Amino acid sequence: MSRVLVVDDSVVARTVITRMVDSFAGFAVSATVPNAGAALDHLRHNQVDIILLDIEMPGVDGLTALPDLLRLGNGARIIVVSSACDEGGAAAVQALALGAADTMVKPDTGRLATRFADALYDRMVRLTVRSGNPAPGCPTGSVKPVHAFDIVAIGASTGGIHALSQVLRAIPPAFDVPILVTQHLPMSFMRYFATQLALLAGRPCDVASDHMRIRPGRIIVAPGDAHMRCVRISDGAAIRLVQERSNSGCMPSVDPMLASVAEVYGARGLAIVLSGMGRDGMLGAQSLHDAGGTVLVQDRESSVVWGMPGAIAAGGNASAVMTPDAIGQFIARSCTA
């Protein structure tokens, strides 16, 4: 039975959400509290699996408290449930960057009904599913770059924004290799997401447009309504946006990005696949691995969901399984390789 902590200053919201959760098979509410301080106190004495967290509360708000909740939660997954997490809202991206596993828009209390309950149950189930361990012989821990890279391509989904922020913070300013990012997010979030990445990485970040040049020292993020591919041009490489259905069914998908990196850059390409649901990126990673490129995937312990990186590791196409910080350090070392 997975234990759930509900943190919301509204008595009505706490009551309705508690009834929902207690009706879900495999879940039970451990406690309901009205503020972040009470939540932290509960976590000091009790273990929970999921925290449903409001943002706008008196005293310490949910975003400010989120890092401490993660620390005391000892592996608990946090779903931010707030009216502030509307489409394209800064609060949603900030919550994900701070380590929230997911965000949901909390409807008016009068509409906390079936559709919201179904969506909440689906997300809670996903976050409590545990993937298996790496396949036998899968490399883990430290690995040294054998040469510098001409491109870094990063794919991520659920839990990936926090991991991505850890990777980017470890990359030194001197690293001027272009970075491509495909993160599963709606189109409405992408402008703010790009702004956040620019601040985290200390380098310019653009949302991809068709025919955009791939230039040193910059990050390019796939838009929410198209896949991002690399193509050769007379004096370098550029981005092409495509919208055909991907094998994974994701939009945008990591697979087309990694497959095109294999075609254009071959052994000089570095792929990184971070926390995420499903198997998106598995086929593209295989293409890059077969082309002699390097594929790093996030380790199971630090992943919110070890689906995407786990599928690559299990398929034998990961050069190494590493923590996000170790991946960033690997990139830093490649500057001098």
N, C-alpha and C positions, 0 to 999 in steps of 0.2 A: 504494500500500500504506500503510495507516494504522498508525502505530507506537504501541505500548502499553507503559506503564510499570506494573509490578505492585509495590505497596508493602504488605507484610504481614510480620509478625514470625514467622509460622508457615511453616516449611520445607515442610510437607506442603501447606498452602494455596497457597503460591507455585508449587509444582511442578504441582499439579492445575490451577490456573487458567492457568498458562502453557501446558500441553498443550491446554486448551480453546481459548485465544485463537489459538494457532498452527494450530489446525484450522479456524478461521473463515476463510472466503474474504474476502480484502481486508485482513486484519489480521495483524500479526506483533509479537511481544514484543520491545521494544527492550532492556529490562533488567528484572531482578527484584531488589528491595532489601528489607532487613529493617526499615528504620526511616525516619523522616522526614528525618533528616540526610543519609542516603545518597541519598534521593530528590532533595533539593535540590541535592546535589552533581552528580548525574546531569543535572539540568535546566540546570545552569550550562554544560554542555558539549555537550548533545544536545537536539534538538527532538523532542517527541513529540506525538501527537494526542489520546490518551486516557490518563488516569491512573486506575488501579483502586486505591483507597485504603482501607486498614483504619483503624479509629479507635483501638482499644485496642492500643497498642504501647509498649514501654519507652522511657523518655526523653520526647521531645516527642510528644504524642498527635496523631492525625490531624486533629482539629478545630482544635487550636492551630496546626498547620502549614498548614492549608488556604489561608489568604490568601497566604502566601509561595509555596506551590506554584502558585497561580493566577498570581502575579506573574512567577515565573521560567518558568512553563509557556508563557507567550507565546501564549495562545489555546487551550491544551490544555483539553479538557473533563474534569472530574473526576467519576467515579462512585464514591461511597462504598459499599464492600462490607463490611458489618460486622454481627455478631450484635447489636450495640447498636441497629441501625436496625429494631427490631421495630415492629409496628403501634402507632401512637400514641406511639412513643418520642420523647422530647425530642431525642435525638441526631440523628434524621433531619431534623427541622425546623430545628435549629441548623445542620446541614450545608448545607441548601438556602439558608438565609438568608445564610450565609457565602460562597456562590457555587458550591457543588457543582451539577452539572447534573442529577444524579439520585442516588437511594440504593437499595440493595438489601440485603435480609437475607441474610447469609452463613450457609448451613446448616452443620451439622456436616461435617467433612471427609469422613466416610464417605458423605455424601449429596450431595456436589458432583457431581451427575450430570446426566442429560439435561435435566430440566425447568429447572434453574438455568442450564445452558449455553444453552438456547434463549432464556431471558429475557435473559441477559447479551448474547447476540449481537444480539437485537432492539434493545436499548437502545443498544448501540454503533453499530449501523447508523444509527439515527435521529440520533445526535449527530454523525455524520460526513457527513450529507446537507447539502449547501449549497443554500439557496434563491437565487432570482434577485435582481436589483437592483430598486429601485422602478420603477414604470412611468414612462415619459417624462412630464415635467411634474408629477410628484408633489412637493409642497412638502417641503423638508428644512430643518433648522436652526431658527433662531429665528423665533418668531411671537408677536405680542402679543395678550393677551386684549382683546376689544372691550367686555366687560362682566363683572361679577361673576357667579358661578354659584350656583345653588340646590342642586346635587347634584353629587358626583363619583362615577362608577362605574368601577371598575377590574377588568379581566379578565386572567387570566394562567394559564399552565400550566408546562411544562418550562422551568426557568431563571427563572421569574417571581418567585419569592420573593426572590431576591437583588435583582432589579431593583426590586421593590416596596419593599424596605427602603431603597434609594437614593432613591426618590421620596418616601417618607414623611419621611425625615430632612431633606429640603430644605423641607418645609412648616412655616411658622412657627406657634407656639402660638396666635397671634391668629386663625388661620384656623379659623372655627367652622362651616363648611359640612359637612354630613354626608357621609361617605364610605362607599360600598358596595364590597365586594370579593368577587368570585367567583374562587377559585383552585382548580384541579383537584387535589384531595387527598381521600383517604378520610375518612370520618366520624370515624374513631378519632383522627385528627390534629387535628381542628378546635379543640378546647378549648385545646390547647397553642399552636396557631397563633395563635388570638385573643390569648392572653396575650403572645406574642412581639410581635405588632403593636402592642398597647397600650404596651409598653415602647419600641419603636422610634419610635412616633408621639407619645408623650407625651399620649395621650388615651384615654378608655375605648373598649374594643372588645368587642362581643358577638357570639356565634354567633346567627344569625337564628332567630327562632321565629315561628310564624304569628301575624299581627296585631300584631307588634311595631311600635311607633311609630318613625318616622324623626325623630330629634332632632338639633339642632345640636351640633357639637363631638364627635360620636361616630362610631365605625367599626362597621359591621355586616358580618359575614362570612357568606357562604352556607354552610349545612351541607353535609356530603358526600353526603346522600341526598335532596336536593331542590333545585329551581331557585328563585332569589329574584326576585320581581317587586315593583315599586312599584305601589301603588294610592292613589287619592285618598280621603281621608276628610273629614269636615265641617270639621275645623280643621287640615288639613295632609296628611300622607301616611303610609302604613304599609307593612309588608312582608306579602306573601302568599307562601306556599310552595306550589309545584306540583311534581308528579312525573311529568307526561306525558313521553313520549319527545321529545327535542329533535332538531332537524335535524342537528346535529353528532354526535349519539349520546353526548355527554358528560353526566355527572351529577356535580356541577352544571354547568350550561351558562351561558356568558356571554351568549348570544343573548337569552334571555328577560329577563334583567336590563336589557340595553341597549334592547331594544324597549319595555319598560315605562317606562324613563326618557324615551324619546322621547314616549310617550303622556302622561305626567304632567307633565314639565318642559319639553319642547320645546326651544326655543333657549336656555333657561337650564340645560341639562344639559351636563356635560362627561364624555366617555368617554375612558378610557385603556386601551389594549390592549398588554400587555407580552409578552415572550418566551413562546412556546408552540408545541407541535406541532399541526398540522392547521389548520382554518379556523373554529373556534368563535369567535363574536363578529362574524364578517363580516356576517351578515344584520342583527343588532342594530345594528351600526355604521351600516349603510346607512339603517336607519330613523331613527336619531338625526340623521344627516347630512341626510336629506331634511326633517326637522323643523326644521332650522336650528341644531341643536346643534353642538358642537365635538368632534372626534374626534382624539386624539393617539395615535400608535403608536410603539413603540420602534424604534430604528434597527437595521439588519441587523448592523452591526459589533459592537454591544454585546449582541445577543441570543444566547442559547445555541442557540435554534432560531427562525428567522425565518419561522415558518409562519403563526401567527395574525395578527401585525402585518403581515406581508408580503402576506397575502391582502387585507387592508383597503386597504393602500397600492396594490396592483395594481388593485383595483376602483375606485380614484378617490374613495374615501370618507374618506380621511385629511386632516384639516386641516393636519397637519404630521407629519414623521417626525423624532423627537428622541431623544437619550440620556435615560436615566432621571433623571439629575441635572437636565437642562434641563427635563424635564417637571415636576419638583418646583418649579423656579424659576418656571415658567409659572404654576403654581397659586399660588405666593406672590405673584406680580404681580397676579393676579386679585383679591386682597384690596383693592387700591386702584383697580381698574378702574371 
